[in-house]
Amino acid sequence: MAEAQAFAATDGGFRAAYAAGGAWGDTTQACLEALGELQAGANLGFVYATDALSGDLQRVVEKLRHSTGIANWVGTVGTGISACGVEIHDRPALAVLVGAFAEDGFRVFEPVADGLEDFTAAHGAWIEKRAPYFGIVHADPRAGNLPGLLAGLSAQTASFLVGGLTASRGEMAQIAGRVSHGGLSGALFSPDLQVVTGLTQGCSPIAPPRVVTEADENVVMTIDNRPAVEVFNEDIGELLAHDPSRIAGYIFAAFPISQSDTGDYLVRNLTGIDPERGWLAVGHLVSPGDRIMFCRRDHDAAVADMKRMLVDVKRRAERPPRAGVYYSCVARGPHLFGSDSEELKMIRDELGDLPLVGFFANGEISHDRLYGYTGVLALFL
């Protein structure tokens, strides 16, 4: 039988529950029982499943819809899920959050894949009427032009987006009213819902930003008019430069975001090193004039930045949040913070036992950009 636990916000209009350890039917039923009697007006649910349940997601959603009477659900699959101070990895598990939102205060949209024309036709009138400013989105990591879709959706709707990319060893499924695949989907929210968001990095810079002076697509040839590998070796230090086997999964390229007032940067994998020509390949399209720096995965720096982010969002919230969602990279969680849900416990310790759910993603979304090795938090006030 699946284990289950629930947290409800007092007079907050939200309830959250999680369950783990059984077949899809037992896990879903345990989650429903933990959720208990829903608050009046509950009309939207978020559901995140571990990829052990990816093939059963349609049945999970149908059972949730039938048992709760809530027609609108959004969510996806992760290698792990999180809820109320707990992380669950590598076994069947569900995390569910339900809320009572303003009537006509949100809009669920099915996957957008090739452009925004169909999206505009379906939702343009609501967007014009309700002027959304915030969205929760999920995407297939295999979707083409995903950065362009994110930027386009954010610009067209004037919305700050948060979310993550599906992470699954099975089906890459999303939930947006129904279970579907591919593209970018989620829900937009009108200003009736007040939100505070935060971003925390999992990698820390080891040298100051430099300038790419020659590049071709994802290959960096020169930095500061010197061979890229020469600069790279100088920045990472002699010990690592002489032992490339230690670089993978530890050292990354990072691209500072221009005009960011918080020092944000996008972390990308190093995908190749050509010592003969002095070139570096990275998981990012690079152009001459881009700024680049190198960073490392760092437990202590990640903990410090997580604490900074939590203190900052708590200060900006001005009042206790009613609920929240949290999206963390698959490389964080037990891989960076340890095996005892330390990342989620930090959120609980700072913000209390609020209803909160999320998943471990294959990339994280904040505003109109795709990040990596980060955590993205949104609090409902």
C-alpha positions as CSV (number, residue, x, y, z in Angstrom):
1,M,0.0,0.0,0.0
2,A,1.3,3.5,-0.8
3,E,2.4,5.9,1.9
4,A,0.7,9.3,1.8
5,Q,0.8,12.7,3.5
6,A,-1.0,16.0,3.1
7,F,-0.7,19.6,4.0
8,A,-3.5,22.2,3.9
9,A,-3.3,25.9,4.0
10,T,-5.5,27.5,6.7
11,D,-8.0,29.7,4.9
12,G,-5.6,29.8,2.0
13,G,-7.7,28.1,-0.7
14,F,-5.0,25.4,-1.3
15,R,-4.4,21.8,-0.4
16,A,-1.4,19.6,-1.3
17,A,-0.7,15.9,-0.9
18,Y,1.8,13.3,-2.0
19,A,1.8,9.5,-2.1
20,A,4.5,7.0,-3.0
21,G,5.3,3.3,-3.3
22,G,2.4,1.6,-5.0
23,A,0.9,0.8,-8.4
24,W,-0.7,3.8,-10.1
25,G,-4.2,3.0,-8.7
26,D,-3.0,2.6,-5.1
27,T,-0.8,5.6,-5.3
28,T,-3.5,7.8,-6.7
29,Q,-6.1,6.6,-4.2
30,A,-3.7,7.2,-1.3
31,C,-3.0,10.7,-2.6
32,L,-6.7,11.5,-2.9
33,E,-7.3,10.2,0.6
34,A,-4.5,12.3,2.0
35,L,-5.9,15.3,0.1
36,G,-9.2,14.9,1.9
37,E,-12.2,17.1,1.5
38,L,-11.5,19.9,-1.0
39,Q,-12.0,23.5,-0.2
40,A,-15.0,25.3,-1.7
41,G,-14.4,26.6,-5.2
42,A,-11.4,24.3,-5.9
43,N,-11.1,24.5,-9.7
44,L,-7.5,23.9,-10.8
45,G,-5.0,21.1,-9.9
46,F,-1.3,20.6,-10.4
47,V,0.0,17.0,-10.6
48,Y,3.6,15.8,-10.9
49,A,4.5,12.1,-11.2
50,T,7.7,10.2,-11.1
51,D,8.6,8.6,-14.4
52,A,7.8,5.2,-12.9
53,L,4.2,6.3,-13.5
54,S,4.7,7.9,-16.9
55,G,2.9,5.1,-18.8
56,D,-0.1,5.4,-16.4
57,L,-0.5,9.2,-16.5
58,Q,-3.7,9.2,-18.4
59,R,-5.4,6.9,-15.9
60,V,-4.0,8.9,-13.0
61,V,-5.5,12.1,-14.4
62,E,-8.8,10.5,-15.2
63,K,-9.0,9.2,-11.6
64,L,-8.1,12.6,-10.1
65,R,-10.6,14.4,-12.3
66,H,-13.4,11.9,-11.5
67,S,-12.8,11.8,-7.8
68,T,-12.3,15.6,-7.2
69,G,-14.7,17.0,-9.8
70,I,-11.9,19.3,-10.9
71,A,-11.7,19.4,-14.7
72,N,-8.6,21.5,-15.1
73,W,-5.2,19.8,-14.4
74,V,-1.6,20.8,-15.4
75,G,1.7,19.0,-14.7
76,T,4.2,16.6,-16.1
77,V,6.7,13.9,-15.3
78,G,10.1,14.1,-13.5
79,T,12.8,11.7,-12.4
80,G,11.7,12.8,-8.9
81,I,8.9,14.8,-7.4
82,S,8.7,17.1,-4.4
83,A,6.0,18.1,-2.0
84,C,5.9,19.8,1.4
85,G,9.5,19.3,2.5
86,V,10.0,15.8,0.9
87,E,11.7,14.6,-2.3
88,I,10.8,11.2,-3.8
89,H,13.0,9.6,-6.4
90,D,13.1,6.3,-8.4
91,R,9.8,4.8,-7.3
92,P,6.1,5.4,-8.2
93,A,5.0,8.7,-6.6
94,L,2.6,11.6,-7.1
95,A,2.4,15.1,-5.8
96,V,-0.8,17.1,-6.1
97,L,-1.8,20.7,-5.3
98,V,-5.3,22.0,-5.7
99,G,-6.5,25.6,-5.4
100,A,-9.5,27.8,-5.6
101,F,-8.7,30.4,-8.2
102,A,-10.7,33.4,-9.4
103,E,-13.4,32.5,-11.8
104,D,-12.0,33.1,-15.3
105,G,-8.7,33.9,-13.6
106,F,-6.6,31.3,-15.3
107,R,-6.4,29.7,-18.8
108,V,-5.0,26.2,-19.5
109,F,-3.4,25.7,-22.9
110,E,-2.4,22.6,-24.7
111,P,1.1,22.1,-26.2
112,V,2.4,24.8,-28.6
113,A,5.0,23.3,-30.9
114,D,5.5,25.1,-34.2
115,G,4.5,28.7,-33.5
116,L,2.0,30.8,-31.7
117,E,-0.7,31.2,-34.4
118,D,-3.0,28.5,-33.1
119,F,-2.4,29.6,-29.5
120,T,-3.3,33.1,-30.3
121,A,-6.5,32.0,-32.1
122,A,-7.6,29.9,-29.2
123,H,-6.6,32.2,-26.3
124,G,-6.1,35.7,-27.7
125,A,-9.5,37.0,-26.6
126,W,-9.0,35.8,-23.0
127,I,-5.5,37.3,-22.9
128,E,-6.8,40.6,-24.1
129,K,-9.6,40.6,-21.6
130,R,-7.8,39.2,-18.5
131,A,-4.2,40.6,-19.1
132,P,-2.3,37.6,-17.6
133,Y,1.1,38.4,-16.1
134,F,2.2,35.0,-14.8
135,G,2.3,31.5,-16.2
136,I,3.3,27.9,-15.1
137,V,4.6,25.9,-18.1
138,H,6.1,22.5,-18.9
139,A,7.8,21.4,-22.1
140,D,9.2,18.5,-23.9
141,P,13.1,18.7,-23.9
142,R,13.0,17.4,-27.5
143,A,10.9,20.3,-28.7
144,G,12.5,22.3,-31.5
145,N,13.1,26.0,-31.0
146,L,12.1,25.9,-27.3
147,P,14.0,29.1,-26.4
148,G,12.1,30.9,-29.1
149,L,8.8,29.5,-28.0
150,L,9.4,30.6,-24.4
151,A,10.5,34.1,-25.4
152,G,7.6,34.4,-27.8
153,L,5.0,33.2,-25.3
154,S,6.3,35.5,-22.6
155,A,6.4,38.5,-24.9
156,Q,3.0,37.9,-26.5
157,T,1.2,37.4,-23.1
158,A,3.4,39.8,-21.1
159,S,3.8,37.0,-18.6
160,F,6.6,35.9,-16.3
161,L,6.9,32.2,-16.8
162,V,8.1,29.5,-14.4
163,G,8.3,25.7,-14.9
164,G,10.5,23.0,-16.2
165,L,11.2,20.4,-18.9
166,T,9.9,16.9,-18.6
167,A,12.5,14.5,-17.3
168,S,11.6,10.9,-17.9
169,R,13.1,7.5,-18.7
170,G,9.7,6.6,-20.2
171,E,7.1,8.7,-21.9
172,M,7.7,12.4,-22.1
173,A,4.1,13.3,-21.1
174,Q,2.6,16.7,-20.2
175,I,-0.8,17.4,-18.6
176,A,-2.7,20.4,-19.8
177,G,-6.4,19.6,-19.5
178,R,-5.5,16.2,-21.0
179,V,-2.3,14.1,-21.3
180,S,-0.3,15.1,-24.4
181,H,3.2,15.1,-25.8
182,G,5.6,17.5,-27.4
183,G,5.9,21.3,-27.3
184,L,5.1,23.7,-24.5
185,S,2.0,23.7,-22.4
186,G,0.6,25.0,-19.1
187,A,-1.6,27.7,-17.6
188,L,-1.7,31.5,-17.6
189,F,-3.0,33.5,-14.6
190,S,-4.6,36.9,-14.4
191,P,-3.5,39.5,-11.8
192,D,-6.1,38.1,-9.4
193,L,-3.3,35.7,-8.3
194,Q,-0.4,37.5,-6.6
195,V,2.9,35.7,-7.0
196,V,6.5,36.1,-5.9
197,T,9.2,34.2,-7.7
198,G,12.9,33.3,-7.1
199,L,15.8,31.7,-8.9
200,T,18.7,29.9,-7.3
201,Q,21.9,28.8,-9.0
202,G,23.6,25.4,-8.4
203,C,27.0,26.4,-10.0
204,S,29.3,29.2,-8.9
205,P,31.7,31.2,-11.1
206,I,35.4,30.5,-10.8
207,A,36.6,33.4,-12.9
208,P,35.2,36.7,-14.2
209,P,33.3,37.0,-17.4
210,R,35.3,37.2,-20.6
211,V,34.3,38.0,-24.2
212,V,34.0,35.4,-27.0
213,T,35.9,36.8,-30.0
214,E,35.4,34.0,-32.5
215,A,32.7,31.3,-32.6
216,D,30.7,29.1,-34.9
217,E,27.3,27.9,-33.7
218,N,28.2,26.0,-30.5
219,V,32.0,26.1,-30.9
220,V,34.0,28.7,-29.1
221,M,37.3,29.3,-30.9
222,T,38.8,32.3,-29.2
223,I,38.1,34.2,-26.0
224,D,39.6,37.6,-25.5
225,N,41.5,37.0,-28.8
226,R,43.2,34.0,-27.3
227,P,42.6,30.3,-28.0
228,A,39.5,29.3,-26.0
229,V,41.1,26.2,-24.4
230,E,44.1,28.3,-23.2
231,V,41.7,30.7,-21.4
232,F,39.7,27.8,-20.1
233,N,42.7,26.0,-18.6
234,E,43.9,29.3,-17.1
235,D,40.5,29.8,-15.4
236,I,40.0,26.3,-14.0
237,G,43.5,26.0,-12.7
238,E,46.5,23.7,-13.3
239,L,45.2,20.8,-11.3
240,L,42.0,20.3,-13.4
241,A,43.7,21.3,-16.6
242,H,46.1,18.4,-16.3
243,D,43.3,15.9,-15.4
244,P,40.4,16.3,-17.9
245,S,38.6,13.3,-16.4
246,R,37.7,15.5,-13.4
247,I,36.0,18.1,-15.6
248,A,32.9,16.3,-16.7
249,G,29.9,17.0,-14.5
250,Y,31.9,19.5,-12.4
251,I,33.0,22.4,-14.7
252,F,30.6,24.2,-17.0
253,A,30.3,27.2,-19.3
254,A,28.1,30.1,-18.1
255,F,26.7,33.0,-20.1
256,P,25.8,36.1,-18.1
257,I,22.4,37.6,-19.0
258,S,22.8,41.1,-20.3
259,Q,21.0,43.9,-18.4
260,S,20.2,41.5,-15.5
261,D,20.1,43.4,-12.2
262,T,20.6,40.2,-10.2
263,G,23.7,38.8,-11.9
264,D,21.8,35.9,-13.6
265,Y,23.6,33.5,-15.9
266,L,22.7,30.5,-18.0
267,V,24.8,27.4,-17.2
268,R,25.5,25.1,-20.1
269,N,27.4,21.8,-20.5
270,L,30.8,21.5,-22.0
271,T,30.3,19.1,-24.9
272,G,33.9,18.9,-26.3
273,I,37.5,20.1,-26.0
274,D,39.8,20.2,-29.0
275,P,43.3,20.9,-27.5
276,E,45.0,20.9,-30.8
277,R,43.0,23.7,-32.3
278,G,42.3,25.3,-28.9
279,W,38.5,25.1,-29.3
280,L,35.6,24.4,-26.9
281,A,32.2,23.0,-27.7
282,V,29.3,24.0,-25.4
283,G,25.6,23.2,-25.3
284,H,24.7,26.7,-26.4
285,L,24.6,28.8,-29.6
286,V,27.5,31.3,-29.3
287,S,28.3,34.5,-31.2
288,P,31.3,36.8,-31.2
289,G,30.7,39.5,-28.6
290,D,28.9,37.1,-26.1
291,R,30.2,37.1,-22.6
292,I,31.3,33.8,-21.2
293,M,32.7,32.5,-17.9
294,F,33.4,29.2,-16.3
295,C,31.8,27.8,-13.2
296,R,31.7,24.6,-11.1
297,R,29.1,22.6,-9.3
298,D,29.5,23.6,-5.6
299,H,27.5,22.2,-2.7
300,D,28.4,25.0,-0.3
301,A,27.8,27.7,-2.8
302,A,24.4,26.1,-3.8
303,V,23.3,26.0,-0.2
304,A,24.3,29.6,0.4
305,D,22.5,30.8,-2.8
306,M,19.4,28.8,-1.9
307,K,19.3,30.5,1.5
308,R,19.8,33.9,-0.2
309,M,16.9,33.2,-2.6
310,L,14.5,32.0,0.2
311,V,15.3,35.1,2.4
312,D,14.7,37.3,-0.6
313,V,11.4,35.9,-1.7
314,K,10.2,35.9,1.9
315,R,11.0,39.6,2.2
316,R,9.4,40.4,-1.1
317,A,6.2,38.4,-0.2
318,E,5.5,40.7,2.7
319,R,2.9,38.2,4.0
320,P,3.0,34.4,4.5
321,P,2.5,32.6,1.2
322,R,-0.6,30.4,0.8
323,A,1.1,27.8,-1.5
324,G,3.8,27.3,-4.0
325,V,5.5,25.3,-6.7
326,Y,9.2,24.5,-7.0
327,Y,11.1,23.2,-10.0
328,S,14.6,21.9,-9.5
329,C,17.2,20.4,-11.9
330,V,17.7,16.7,-12.0
331,A,21.4,17.4,-11.1
332,R,20.4,19.0,-7.8
333,G,18.4,17.2,-5.1
334,P,20.4,14.2,-3.8
335,H,23.2,14.7,-6.3
336,L,24.0,18.2,-4.8
337,F,22.3,18.5,-1.5
338,G,22.3,14.9,-0.1
339,S,19.9,12.1,0.2
340,D,17.6,13.4,2.9
341,S,15.5,15.9,1.0
342,E,17.7,18.7,2.2
343,E,16.8,21.0,-0.7
344,L,13.1,20.8,0.1
345,K,13.7,21.0,3.9
346,M,15.4,24.3,3.4
347,I,12.3,25.7,1.8
348,R,10.1,24.3,4.6
349,D,12.4,25.6,7.3
350,E,12.3,29.2,5.9
351,L,8.7,29.3,4.7
352,G,6.9,26.8,6.9
353,D,4.7,23.9,6.1
354,L,2.9,25.5,3.2
355,P,1.2,23.4,0.4
356,L,4.0,23.1,-2.2
357,V,4.6,20.6,-5.0
358,G,7.1,20.3,-7.9
359,F,9.4,18.0,-9.8
360,F,13.0,17.5,-10.8
361,A,13.3,18.8,-14.3
362,N,15.5,18.4,-17.4
363,G,15.9,22.2,-17.5
364,E,14.2,25.0,-15.6
365,I,12.2,27.9,-16.9
366,S,12.3,31.4,-15.3
367,H,10.8,34.5,-17.0
368,D,11.4,33.8,-20.7
369,R,14.6,31.7,-20.5
370,L,15.7,28.1,-20.1
371,Y,18.1,27.5,-17.3
372,G,20.1,24.5,-16.1
373,Y,21.3,23.4,-12.6
374,T,18.9,25.9,-11.0
375,G,15.9,25.9,-8.7
376,V,12.8,28.0,-9.6
377,L,10.3,28.9,-6.9
378,A,6.9,30.6,-7.2
379,L,4.8,31.5,-4.1
380,F,1.1,32.2,-4.3
381,L,0.2,35.0,-1.9
